[in-house]
Amino acid sequence: MIRTQIQLSETQASLLKQLSIARHESVAALIRKAVDQFLITGRPDRPVLYRQAESVIGKYEAEQSDISTNHDAYLDADFGT
């Protein structure tokens, strides 16, 4: 393993320590798992996200043409709030 140093906020450090105690795992092990999860799921860069968003534009139709501006009213009507 390669040793590295990171800086955490006090809140992050405190929450990690609490989680470490609850799970009976070291803070280092929890951080390694978090890094592994991040690397597995990956985070596409913005151009990739934009292309994904653009791929659904116009793909779906609705009965009402004003849903984007009156969505709250439609939700209220559907959920009775």
N, CA, C and O atoms as a CHARMM CRD file, in Angstrom:
* protein
*
  324
    1    1 MET  N      0.83100  -1.18200   0.00000 PROA 1      0.00000
    2    1 MET  CA     0.00000   0.00000   0.00000 PROA 1      0.00000
    3    1 MET  C      0.87100   1.23900   0.00000 PROA 1      0.00000
    4    1 MET  O      2.00500   1.23500   0.47700 PROA 1      0.00000
    5    2 ILE  N      0.30900   2.28700  -0.54500 PROA 2      0.00000
    6    2 ILE  CA     1.00100   3.57200  -0.57300 PROA 2      0.00000
    7    2 ILE  C      0.39200   4.44800   0.50100 PROA 2      0.00000
    8    2 ILE  O     -0.83000   4.54400   0.61600 PROA 2      0.00000
    9    3 ARG  N      1.21800   5.06500   1.26300 PROA 3      0.00000
   10    3 ARG  CA     0.76200   5.94600   2.33200 PROA 3      0.00000
   11    3 ARG  C      0.53200   7.33400   1.76700 PROA 3      0.00000
   12    3 ARG  O      1.34700   7.84400   0.99800 PROA 3      0.00000
   13    4 THR  N     -0.58500   7.94600   2.15400 PROA 4      0.00000
   14    4 THR  CA    -0.88900   9.29000   1.70600 PROA 4      0.00000
   15    4 THR  C     -1.48300  10.08000   2.86800 PROA 4      0.00000
   16    4 THR  O     -1.88400   9.51200   3.88400 PROA 4      0.00000
   17    5 GLN  N     -1.53200  11.36500   2.70500 PROA 5      0.00000
   18    5 GLN  CA    -2.07200  12.22000   3.75400 PROA 5      0.00000
   19    5 GLN  C     -3.19300  13.06700   3.16400 PROA 5      0.00000
   20    5 GLN  O     -3.05100  13.63400   2.08100 PROA 5      0.00000
   21    6 ILE  N     -4.30900  13.14800   3.88700 PROA 6      0.00000
   22    6 ILE  CA    -5.42800  13.97200   3.44200 PROA 6      0.00000
   23    6 ILE  C     -5.86100  14.86600   4.60000 PROA 6      0.00000
   24    6 ILE  O     -5.55300  14.60700   5.76300 PROA 6      0.00000
   25    7 GLN  N     -6.57400  15.90900   4.25100 PROA 7      0.00000
   26    7 GLN  CA    -7.12400  16.78600   5.27800 PROA 7      0.00000
   27    7 GLN  C     -8.63500  16.66700   5.25400 PROA 7      0.00000
   28    7 GLN  O     -9.25500  16.74700   4.19300 PROA 7      0.00000
   29    8 LEU  N     -9.22900  16.47600   6.43000 PROA 8      0.00000
   30    8 LEU  CA   -10.67000  16.36300   6.57800 PROA 8      0.00000
   31    8 LEU  C    -11.16300  17.50200   7.44800 PROA 8      0.00000
   32    8 LEU  O    -10.42300  18.02900   8.27900 PROA 8      0.00000
   33    9 SER  N    -12.41300  17.87700   7.25300 PROA 9      0.00000
   34    9 SER  CA   -13.00300  18.84900   8.16800 PROA 9      0.00000
   35    9 SER  C    -13.21600  18.15000   9.51300 PROA 9      0.00000
   36    9 SER  O    -13.19000  16.92200   9.59800 PROA 9      0.00000
   37   10 GLU  N    -13.42100  18.93300  10.53500 PROA 10     0.00000
   38   10 GLU  CA   -13.65900  18.33400  11.85200 PROA 10     0.00000
   39   10 GLU  C    -14.91000  17.46100  11.82800 PROA 10     0.00000
   40   10 GLU  O    -14.94600  16.39900  12.44900 PROA 10     0.00000
   41   11 THR  N    -15.92100  17.91100  11.11600 PROA 11     0.00000
   42   11 THR  CA   -17.16000  17.14100  11.01400 PROA 11     0.00000
   43   11 THR  C    -16.92200  15.82300  10.30600 PROA 11     0.00000
   44   11 THR  O    -17.38800  14.78000  10.76400 PROA 11     0.00000
   45   12 GLN  N    -16.19400  15.85700   9.18400 PROA 12     0.00000
   46   12 GLN  CA   -15.89500  14.62200   8.45000 PROA 12     0.00000
   47   12 GLN  C    -15.13100  13.64400   9.33200 PROA 12     0.00000
   48   12 GLN  O    -15.45600  12.45800   9.38300 PROA 12     0.00000
   49   13 ALA  N    -14.11600  14.14600  10.02200 PROA 13     0.00000
   50   13 ALA  CA   -13.30200  13.28500  10.88100 PROA 13     0.00000
   51   13 ALA  C    -14.14200  12.67900  11.99200 PROA 13     0.00000
   52   13 ALA  O    -14.01100  11.49500  12.30400 PROA 13     0.00000
   53   14 SER  N    -15.00600  13.49200  12.58800 PROA 14     0.00000
   54   14 SER  CA   -15.85000  13.01000  13.68600 PROA 14     0.00000
   55   14 SER  C    -16.83200  11.94700  13.20600 PROA 14     0.00000
   56   14 SER  O    -17.00000  10.91200  13.85100 PROA 14     0.00000
   57   15 LEU  N    -17.47500  12.20700  12.07600 PROA 15     0.00000
   58   15 LEU  CA   -18.42800  11.23400  11.54500 PROA 15     0.00000
   59   15 LEU  C    -17.74000   9.93900  11.11700 PROA 15     0.00000
   60   15 LEU  O    -18.27400   8.84900  11.32100 PROA 15     0.00000
   61   16 LEU  N    -16.55800  10.06500  10.52600 PROA 16     0.00000
   62   16 LEU  CA   -15.80700   8.85900  10.15700 PROA 16     0.00000
   63   16 LEU  C    -15.42900   8.05100  11.38700 PROA 16     0.00000
   64   16 LEU  O    -15.51100   6.82300  11.37300 PROA 16     0.00000
   65   17 LYS  N    -15.01700   8.72600  12.44300 PROA 17     0.00000
   66   17 LYS  CA   -14.64500   8.01700  13.66800 PROA 17     0.00000
   67   17 LYS  C    -15.85300   7.29600  14.26300 PROA 17     0.00000
   68   17 LYS  O    -15.73900   6.15600  14.71400 PROA 17     0.00000
   69   18 GLN  N    -17.00800   7.95900  14.26400 PROA 18     0.00000
   70   18 GLN  CA   -18.22600   7.31900  14.77100 PROA 18     0.00000
   71   18 GLN  C    -18.59500   6.09700  13.92800 PROA 18     0.00000
   72   18 GLN  O    -18.95100   5.04800  14.46600 PROA 18     0.00000
   73   19 LEU  N    -18.50700   6.23900  12.61200 PROA 19     0.00000
   74   19 LEU  CA   -18.80700   5.12800  11.71400 PROA 19     0.00000
   75   19 LEU  C    -17.80700   3.99100  11.90600 PROA 19     0.00000
   76   19 LEU  O    -18.16600   2.81400  11.85600 PROA 19     0.00000
   77   20 SER  N    -16.56500   4.35700  12.12300 PROA 20     0.00000
   78   20 SER  CA   -15.51200   3.38000  12.35300 PROA 20     0.00000
   79   20 SER  C    -15.81700   2.53300  13.59200 PROA 20     0.00000
   80   20 SER  O    -15.66000   1.31300  13.58200 PROA 20     0.00000
   81   21 ILE  N    -16.24200   3.18900  14.62800 PROA 21     0.00000
   82   21 ILE  CA   -16.57500   2.47900  15.87600 PROA 21     0.00000
   83   21 ILE  C    -17.79400   1.58500  15.66000 PROA 21     0.00000
   84   21 ILE  O    -17.80800   0.42700  16.07600 PROA 21     0.00000
   85   22 ALA  N    -18.81200   2.13400  15.00700 PROA 22     0.00000
   86   22 ALA  CA   -20.04600   1.37100  14.79400 PROA 22     0.00000
   87   22 ALA  C    -19.82000   0.13900  13.92600 PROA 22     0.00000
   88   22 ALA  O    -20.44400  -0.90000  14.14200 PROA 22     0.00000
   89   23 ARG  N    -18.93800   0.25400  12.95200 PROA 23     0.00000
   90   23 ARG  CA   -18.70200  -0.86100  12.01900 PROA 23     0.00000
   91   23 ARG  C    -17.50500  -1.72800  12.39500 PROA 23     0.00000
   92   23 ARG  O    -17.23000  -2.73500  11.74200 PROA 23     0.00000
   93   24 HSD  N    -16.80100  -1.33700  13.44100 PROA 24     0.00000
   94   24 HSD  CA   -15.59800  -2.06600  13.86200 PROA 24     0.00000
   95   24 HSD  C    -14.58200  -2.16000  12.73000 PROA 24     0.00000
   96   24 HSD  O    -13.98300  -3.21000  12.49600 PROA 24     0.00000
   97   25 GLU  N    -14.40300  -1.04800  12.03800 PROA 25     0.00000
   98   25 GLU  CA   -13.43500  -0.93200  10.95700 PROA 25     0.00000
   99   25 GLU  C    -12.59500   0.31400  11.19800 PROA 25     0.00000
  100   25 GLU  O    -13.04400   1.26100  11.84400 PROA 25     0.00000
  101   26 SER  N    -11.40500   0.30800  10.68600 PROA 26     0.00000
  102   26 SER  CA   -10.55200   1.48500  10.83600 PROA 26     0.00000
  103   26 SER  C    -11.03900   2.61200   9.93200 PROA 26     0.00000
  104   26 SER  O    -11.70000   2.37900   8.92000 PROA 26     0.00000
  105   27 VAL  N    -10.69900   3.83000  10.31800 PROA 27     0.00000
  106   27 VAL  CA   -11.02100   4.98700   9.48800 PROA 27     0.00000
  107   27 VAL  C    -10.35500   4.83300   8.12100 PROA 27     0.00000
  108   27 VAL  O    -10.95500   5.15300   7.09500 PROA 27     0.00000
  109   28 ALA  N     -9.12700   4.34700   8.10800 PROA 28     0.00000
  110   28 ALA  CA    -8.40900   4.14500   6.84700 PROA 28     0.00000
  111   28 ALA  C     -9.15700   3.17200   5.93900 PROA 28     0.00000
  112   28 ALA  O     -9.24600   3.39400   4.73100 PROA 28     0.00000
  113   29 ALA  N     -9.69800   2.09100   6.51500 PROA 29     0.00000
  114   29 ALA  CA   -10.44700   1.12100   5.71500 PROA 29     0.00000
  115   29 ALA  C    -11.70700   1.76100   5.12800 PROA 29     0.00000
  116   29 ALA  O    -12.05800   1.50700   3.97600 PROA 29     0.00000
  117   30 LEU  N    -12.37900   2.58500   5.92000 PROA 30     0.00000
  118   30 LEU  CA   -13.57800   3.26500   5.42800 PROA 30     0.00000
  119   30 LEU  C    -13.24300   4.22300   4.29000 PROA 30     0.00000
  120   30 LEU  O    -13.98000   4.31400   3.30800 PROA 30     0.00000
  121   31 ILE  N    -12.13800   4.92800   4.42500 PROA 31     0.00000
  122   31 ILE  CA   -11.72200   5.86100   3.37200 PROA 31     0.00000
  123   31 ILE  C    -11.36100   5.09100   2.10300 PROA 31     0.00000
  124   31 ILE  O    -11.72800   5.51000   1.00500 PROA 31     0.00000
  125   32 ARG  N    -10.64500   3.97000   2.24000 PROA 32     0.00000
  126   32 ARG  CA   -10.31300   3.15800   1.06000 PROA 32     0.00000
  127   32 ARG  C    -11.57100   2.65900   0.36200 PROA 32     0.00000
  128   32 ARG  O    -11.64200   2.66700  -0.86700 PROA 32     0.00000
  129   33 LYS  N    -12.57100   2.22200   1.14300 PROA 33     0.00000
  130   33 LYS  CA   -13.83000   1.76200   0.55600 PROA 33     0.00000
  131   33 LYS  C    -14.53100   2.90400  -0.17500 PROA 33     0.00000
  132   33 LYS  O    -15.07900   2.70200  -1.25900 PROA 33     0.00000
  133   34 ALA  N    -14.51700   4.09700   0.41000 PROA 34     0.00000
  134   34 ALA  CA   -15.15500   5.25100  -0.23400 PROA 34     0.00000
  135   34 ALA  C    -14.45600   5.58600  -1.54800 PROA 34     0.00000
  136   34 ALA  O    -15.11300   5.89500  -2.54100 PROA 34     0.00000
  137   35 VAL  N    -13.12900   5.52600  -1.55400 PROA 35     0.00000
  138   35 VAL  CA   -12.37400   5.79800  -2.78200 PROA 35     0.00000
  139   35 VAL  C    -12.67900   4.72500  -3.82200 PROA 35     0.00000
  140   35 VAL  O    -12.88200   5.04200  -4.99400 PROA 35     0.00000
  141   36 ASP  N    -12.71400   3.46400  -3.40600 PROA 36     0.00000
  142   36 ASP  CA   -13.05600   2.37900  -4.33300 PROA 36     0.00000
  143   36 ASP  C    -14.43400   2.60200  -4.94600 PROA 36     0.00000
  144   36 ASP  O    -14.60700   2.45900  -6.15600 PROA 36     0.00000
  145   37 GLN  N    -15.41200   2.95100  -4.11500 PROA 37     0.00000
  146   37 GLN  CA   -16.76700   3.17400  -4.61400 PROA 37     0.00000
  147   37 GLN  C    -16.78900   4.32300  -5.60800 PROA 37     0.00000
  148   37 GLN  O    -17.45700   4.24000  -6.63800 PROA 37     0.00000
  149   38 PHE  N    -16.06900   5.38600  -5.31100 PROA 38     0.00000
  150   38 PHE  CA   -16.00000   6.52600  -6.21900 PROA 38     0.00000
  151   38 PHE  C    -15.37600   6.11800  -7.55100 PROA 38     0.00000
  152   38 PHE  O    -15.85400   6.51700  -8.61200 PROA 38     0.00000
  153   39 LEU  N    -14.31400   5.32800  -7.49400 PROA 39     0.00000
  154   39 LEU  CA   -13.64200   4.90700  -8.71700 PROA 39     0.00000
  155   39 LEU  C    -14.49200   3.94300  -9.53100 PROA 39     0.00000
  156   39 LEU  O    -14.43000   3.95000 -10.76000 PROA 39     0.00000
  157   40 ILE  N    -15.28700   3.11000  -8.85900 PROA 40     0.00000
  158   40 ILE  CA   -16.14400   2.15600  -9.56000 PROA 40     0.00000
  159   40 ILE  C    -17.28700   2.88000 -10.25700 PROA 40     0.00000
  160   40 ILE  O    -17.54800   2.64900 -11.43800 PROA 40     0.00000
  161   41 THR  N    -17.96600   3.75600  -9.52600 PROA 41     0.00000
  162   41 THR  CA   -19.11800   4.43500 -10.11000 PROA 41     0.00000
  163   41 THR  C    -18.67200   5.50000 -11.09100 PROA 41     0.00000
  164   41 THR  O    -19.36800   5.79600 -12.06100 PROA 41     0.00000
  165   42 GLY  N    -17.52400   6.06400 -10.83700 PROA 42     0.00000
  166   42 GLY  CA   -17.00000   7.09600 -11.71600 PROA 42     0.00000
  167   42 GLY  C    -17.89300   8.31900 -11.74700 PROA 42     0.00000
  168   42 GLY  O    -19.06800   8.25700 -11.38300 PROA 42     0.00000
  169   43 ARG  N    -17.36000   9.36500 -12.15900 PROA 43     0.00000
  170   43 ARG  CA   -18.10000  10.60700 -12.29600 PROA 43     0.00000
  171   43 ARG  C    -17.84700  11.13800 -13.69200 PROA 43     0.00000
  172   43 ARG  O    -16.76400  11.65400 -13.96800 PROA 43     0.00000
  173   44 PRO  N    -18.83600  11.02000 -14.58700 PROA 44     0.00000
  174   44 PRO  CA   -18.61000  11.52700 -15.93300 PROA 44     0.00000
  175   44 PRO  C    -18.38800  13.03400 -15.91400 PROA 44     0.00000
  176   44 PRO  O    -18.95100  13.74400 -15.08100 PROA 44     0.00000
  177   45 ASP  N    -17.58000  13.50500 -16.81900 PROA 45     0.00000
  178   45 ASP  CA   -17.33700  14.94500 -16.88000 PROA 45     0.00000
  179   45 ASP  C    -18.55600  15.66200 -17.44200 PROA 45     0.00000
  180   45 ASP  O    -19.46500  15.01900 -17.96800 PROA 45     0.00000
  181   46 ARG  N    -18.58400  16.96300 -17.33900 PROA 46     0.00000
  182   46 ARG  CA   -19.75200  17.74700 -17.75400 PROA 46     0.00000
  183   46 ARG  C    -20.18900  17.51200 -19.19500 PROA 46     0.00000
  184   46 ARG  O    -21.38700  17.36700 -19.43800 PROA 46     0.00000
  185   47 PRO  N    -19.27500  17.46700 -20.16200 PROA 47     0.00000
  186   47 PRO  CA   -19.74200  17.20800 -21.53600 PROA 47     0.00000
  187   47 PRO  C    -20.51300  15.89800 -21.66000 PROA 47     0.00000
  188   47 PRO  O    -21.47900  15.81900 -22.41900 PROA 47     0.00000
  189   48 VAL  N    -20.09900  14.87700 -20.92600 PROA 48     0.00000
  190   48 VAL  CA   -20.81200  13.59900 -20.96000 PROA 48     0.00000
  191   48 VAL  C    -22.20900  13.77800 -20.36600 PROA 48     0.00000
  192   48 VAL  O    -23.18700  13.27100 -20.91500 PROA 48     0.00000
  193   49 LEU  N    -22.30200  14.49400 -19.25000 PROA 49     0.00000
  194   49 LEU  CA   -23.60600  14.73200 -18.62900 PROA 49     0.00000
  195   49 LEU  C    -24.52000  15.53500 -19.55600 PROA 49     0.00000
  196   49 LEU  O    -25.71200  15.24700 -19.65600 PROA 49     0.00000
  197   50 TYR  N    -23.96800  16.52900 -20.22600 PROA 50     0.00000
  198   50 TYR  CA   -24.76800  17.32000 -21.16100 PROA 50     0.00000
  199   50 TYR  C    -25.27900  16.45200 -22.31500 PROA 50     0.00000
  200   50 TYR  O    -26.44000  16.57200 -22.70700 PROA 50     0.00000
  201   51 ARG  N    -24.43300  15.58900 -22.85700 PROA 51     0.00000
  202   51 ARG  CA   -24.86700  14.71300 -23.94700 PROA 51     0.00000
  203   51 ARG  C    -25.98100  13.77500 -23.48100 PROA 51     0.00000
  204   51 ARG  O    -26.93300  13.51800 -24.21800 PROA 51     0.00000
  205   52 GLN  N    -25.85600  13.26400 -22.25000 PROA 52     0.00000
  206   52 GLN  CA   -26.89600  12.39100 -21.71800 PROA 52     0.00000
  207   52 GLN  C    -28.21200  13.14800 -21.58000 PROA 52     0.00000
  208   52 GLN  O    -29.27300  12.62700 -21.92500 PROA 52     0.00000
  209   53 ALA  N    -28.14200  14.36400 -21.08100 PROA 53     0.00000
  210   53 ALA  CA   -29.35700  15.17400 -20.92300 PROA 53     0.00000
  211   53 ALA  C    -29.96800  15.50000 -22.28100 PROA 53     0.00000
  212   53 ALA  O    -31.18600  15.43000 -22.44900 PROA 53     0.00000
  213   54 GLU  N    -29.13400  15.85300 -23.24000 PROA 54     0.00000
  214   54 GLU  CA   -29.63800  16.19800 -24.57000 PROA 54     0.00000
  215   54 GLU  C    -30.28400  15.00800 -25.26500 PROA 54     0.00000
  216   54 GLU  O    -31.16100  15.18300 -26.11100 PROA 54     0.00000
  217   55 SER  N    -29.86200  13.81200 -24.91600 PROA 55     0.00000
  218   55 SER  CA   -30.39700  12.62900 -25.59400 PROA 55     0.00000
  219   55 SER  C    -31.86400  12.38600 -25.26600 PROA 55     0.00000
  220   55 SER  O    -32.53100  11.65700 -26.00100 PROA 55     0.00000
  221   56 VAL  N    -32.39800  12.97200 -24.18400 PROA 56     0.00000
  222   56 VAL  CA   -33.80400  12.75900 -23.83600 PROA 56     0.00000
  223   56 VAL  C    -34.69800  13.93500 -24.21700 PROA 56     0.00000
  224   56 VAL  O    -35.91800  13.86900 -24.06400 PROA 56     0.00000
  225   57 ILE  N    -34.09300  15.00600 -24.71100 PROA 57     0.00000
  226   57 ILE  CA   -34.89600  16.16600 -25.10700 PROA 57     0.00000
  227   57 ILE  C    -35.82900  15.77200 -26.24200 PROA 57     0.00000
  228   57 ILE  O    -35.39100  15.24800 -27.26600 PROA 57     0.00000
  229   58 GLY  N    -37.11900  16.03000 -26.05200 PROA 58     0.00000
  230   58 GLY  CA   -38.11400  15.71600 -27.06800 PROA 58     0.00000
  231   58 GLY  C    -38.47200  14.25100 -27.16100 PROA 58     0.00000
  232   58 GLY  O    -39.25200  13.86200 -28.03000 PROA 58     0.00000
  233   59 LYS  N    -37.92400  13.43400 -26.29200 PROA 59     0.00000
  234   59 LYS  CA   -38.16200  11.99300 -26.36200 PROA 59     0.00000
  235   59 LYS  C    -39.54400  11.61800 -25.82700 PROA 59     0.00000
  236   59 LYS  O    -40.13100  10.62800 -26.26300 PROA 59     0.00000
  237   60 TYR  N    -40.05900  12.39800 -24.89600 PROA 60     0.00000
  238   60 TYR  CA   -41.32900  12.08000 -24.25600 PROA 60     0.00000
  239   60 TYR  C    -42.35000  13.16800 -24.54200 PROA 60     0.00000
  240   60 TYR  O    -42.00100  14.33100 -24.74600 PROA 60     0.00000
  241   61 GLU  N    -43.61700  12.77100 -24.55200 PROA 61     0.00000
  242   61 GLU  CA   -44.69100  13.72100 -24.79200 PROA 61     0.00000
  243   61 GLU  C    -45.65500  13.69600 -23.61700 PROA 61     0.00000
  244   61 GLU  O    -45.76700  12.70200 -22.90000 PROA 61     0.00000
  245   62 ALA  N    -46.34700  14.81400 -23.43800 PROA 62     0.00000
  246   62 ALA  CA   -47.35000  14.91500 -22.38000 PROA 62     0.00000
  247   62 ALA  C    -48.63600  15.45600 -22.97800 PROA 62     0.00000
  248   62 ALA  O    -48.63400  16.08600 -24.03500 PROA 62     0.00000
  249   63 GLU  N    -49.73300  15.19700 -22.28000 PROA 63     0.00000
  250   63 GLU  CA   -51.01900  15.69400 -22.76000 PROA 63     0.00000
  251   63 GLU  C    -51.08300  17.21800 -22.68300 PROA 63     0.00000
  252   63 GLU  O    -51.64600  17.86200 -23.56800 PROA 63     0.00000
  253   64 GLN  N    -50.51200  17.79200 -21.63400 PROA 64     0.00000
  254   64 GLN  CA   -50.51700  19.24000 -21.46200 PROA 64     0.00000
  255   64 GLN  C    -49.22300  19.82000 -22.00800 PROA 64     0.00000
  256   64 GLN  O    -48.15700  19.22000 -21.87700 PROA 64     0.00000
  257   65 SER  N    -49.32400  20.98000 -22.61500 PROA 65     0.00000
  258   65 SER  CA   -48.13100  21.60200 -23.19200 PROA 65     0.00000
  259   65 SER  C    -47.43700  22.56400 -22.23700 PROA 65     0.00000
  260   65 SER  O    -46.38700  23.11100 -22.57200 PROA 65     0.00000
  261   66 ASP  N    -48.01100  22.78200 -21.04300 PROA 66     0.00000
  262   66 ASP  CA   -47.44800  23.76100 -20.10900 PROA 66     0.00000
  263   66 ASP  C    -46.88700  23.12900 -18.84200 PROA 66     0.00000
  264   66 ASP  O    -46.78300  23.79600 -17.81200 PROA 66     0.00000
  265   67 ILE  N    -46.52800  21.86400 -18.90400 PROA 67     0.00000
  266   67 ILE  CA   -46.05600  21.16700 -17.70400 PROA 67     0.00000
  267   67 ILE  C    -44.79600  21.81100 -17.13800 PROA 67     0.00000
  268   67 ILE  O    -44.63900  21.88900 -15.91900 PROA 67     0.00000
  269   68 SER  N    -43.90800  22.26600 -17.99200 PROA 68     0.00000
  270   68 SER  CA   -42.65900  22.83700 -17.48300 PROA 68     0.00000
  271   68 SER  C    -42.89800  24.11200 -16.67300 PROA 68     0.00000
  272   68 SER  O    -42.10800  24.42600 -15.78300 PROA 68     0.00000
  273   69 THR  N    -43.95400  24.84100 -16.95900 PROA 69     0.00000
  274   69 THR  CA   -44.21400  26.08000 -16.21600 PROA 69     0.00000
  275   69 THR  C    -45.22900  25.90100 -15.10100 PROA 69     0.00000
  276   69 THR  O    -45.21900  26.66200 -14.13300 PROA 69     0.00000
  277   70 ASN  N    -46.10700  24.91000 -15.21600 PROA 70     0.00000
  278   70 ASN  CA   -47.15600  24.71400 -14.20300 PROA 70     0.00000
  279   70 ASN  C    -47.05700  23.36500 -13.49700 PROA 70     0.00000
  280   70 ASN  O    -48.06900  22.82000 -13.05600 PROA 70     0.00000
  281   71 HSD  N    -45.86200  22.83200 -13.38900 PROA 71     0.00000
  282   71 HSD  CA   -45.69400  21.50000 -12.79800 PROA 71     0.00000
  283   71 HSD  C    -46.20300  21.42100 -11.37100 PROA 71     0.00000
  284   71 HSD  O    -46.75700  20.39400 -10.97700 PROA 71     0.00000
  285   72 ASP  N    -46.02900  22.48600 -10.57800 PROA 72     0.00000
  286   72 ASP  CA   -46.50300  22.46000  -9.19300 PROA 72     0.00000
  287   72 ASP  C    -48.01700  22.29100  -9.11800 PROA 72     0.00000
  288   72 ASP  O    -48.51900  21.53000  -8.29100 PROA 72     0.00000
  289   73 ALA  N    -48.72900  22.98700  -9.96600 PROA 73     0.00000
  290   73 ALA  CA   -50.19100  22.87200  -9.96800 PROA 73     0.00000
  291   73 ALA  C    -50.61800  21.44900 -10.32600 PROA 73     0.00000
  292   73 ALA  O    -51.54400  20.90700  -9.72300 PROA 73     0.00000
  293   74 TYR  N    -49.94600  20.84800 -11.30300 PROA 74     0.00000
  294   74 TYR  CA   -50.29000  19.47100 -11.68300 PROA 74     0.00000
  295   74 TYR  C    -49.96900  18.49200 -10.55600 PROA 74     0.00000
  296   74 TYR  O    -50.73600  17.56200 -10.30500 PROA 74     0.00000
  297   75 LEU  N    -48.85300  18.69100  -9.88300 PROA 75     0.00000
  298   75 LEU  CA   -48.51300  17.81300  -8.76000 PROA 75     0.00000
  299   75 LEU  C    -49.51600  17.97000  -7.63300 PROA 75     0.00000
  300   75 LEU  O    -49.94300  16.98400  -7.03300 PROA 75     0.00000
  301   76 ASP  N    -49.89800  19.21900  -7.34100 PROA 76     0.00000
  302   76 ASP  CA   -50.90400  19.46100  -6.30100 PROA 76     0.00000
  303   76 ASP  C    -52.21600  18.73900  -6.63300 PROA 76     0.00000
  304   76 ASP  O    -52.83400  18.11900  -5.76800 PROA 76     0.00000
  305   77 ALA  N    -52.62000  18.83100  -7.88500 PROA 77     0.00000
  306   77 ALA  CA   -53.86400  18.18600  -8.30400 PROA 77     0.00000
  307   77 ALA  C    -53.75600  16.66700  -8.19500 PROA 77     0.00000
  308   77 ALA  O    -54.69800  16.00900  -7.75300 PROA 77     0.00000
  309   78 ASP  N    -52.63000  16.11600  -8.58800 PROA 78     0.00000
  310   78 ASP  CA   -52.45300  14.66100  -8.55000 PROA 78     0.00000
  311   78 ASP  C    -52.31200  14.11200  -7.13400 PROA 78     0.00000
  312   78 ASP  O    -52.81700  13.03100  -6.83400 PROA 78     0.00000
  313   79 PHE  N    -51.62700  14.85300  -6.26100 PROA 79     0.00000
  314   79 PHE  CA   -51.36200  14.35600  -4.92600 PROA 79     0.00000
  315   79 PHE  C    -52.29800  14.95300  -3.87200 PROA 79     0.00000
  316   79 PHE  O    -52.20000  14.62300  -2.69000 PROA 79     0.00000
  317   80 GLY  N    -53.19600  15.82400  -4.30200 PROA 80     0.00000
  318   80 GLY  CA   -54.19800  16.36700  -3.40500 PROA 80     0.00000
  319   80 GLY  C    -53.65600  17.20200  -2.26900 PROA 80     0.00000
  320   80 GLY  O    -54.18000  17.15500  -1.15600 PROA 80     0.00000
  321   81 THR  N    -52.61500  17.96200  -2.53700 PROA 81     0.00000
  322   81 THR  CA   -52.06000  18.79300  -1.46100 PROA 81     0.00000
  323   81 THR  C    -52.61200  20.18300  -1.49300 PROA 81     0.00000
  324   81 THR  O    -52.24900  21.01100  -0.65700 PROA 81     0.00000
